[in-house]
Amino acid sequence: MEESTRQNKISRLLHREMADIILKINKAKYSGKLITVSTVRVTKDLGIARIYFSIFPSEFASEVLSDIKLNSKQIRGELGRKIGKNLRIVPELEFYIDDSLDYIDNINKLISKTTDN
């Protein structure tokens, strides 16, 4: 599924602004946890933005994600204030955990186990 140039531009804009919003939330609520916006994917109709987070330490990921989902209206409102001049309609936000770092870590552990034997 190839993304259009417009989708890519909007994804980058949303990524940059969401990272800023999450940084502020992180400072206020989640000290000691590292929350990063890893990817933003926008649907073809630009109506939905899927935002993927990397959360470290990963054992807090579901707790942090559920809290972010609870506050999604406020986050979308803040996003609207930041990008209102660039987009007519602020997309609906969907939040997900990006567990690719955990996956890579698990693969590395498995490889090191096989090389140790």
Number of C-alpha atoms within 10 A of each C-alpha: 3 6 12 12 9 12 18 14 12 20 22 16 16 24 20 13 18 21 16 15 17 17 16 12 15 17 12 9 10 14 10 10 16 16 22 18 24 15 16 22 20 24 14 13 8 17 12 15 22 16 21 20 22 21 22 15 11 17 9 12 21 13 10 20 19 13 11 17 15 11 11 16 13 12 18 17 12 15 19 18 11 16 16 13 8 11 13 9 11 19 19 14 18 14 17 18 17 18 15 11 13 13 11 11 12 12 12 11 12 12 11 11 10 8 8 7 5
